[in-house]
């Protein structure tokens, strides 16, 4: 996954946990999921608009 090993992923997760804290982690994950969904929807809409222009 992106050239990262198991230890690098664990280190990143620990740092995120320290920065945001355990209480805010679900909220941050939810906002990240919404952002990813919005990005995917934008890509689909852009692809649809490009196909209509042709």
Order of alpha helices (4+ residues) and beta strands (2+ residues): alpha
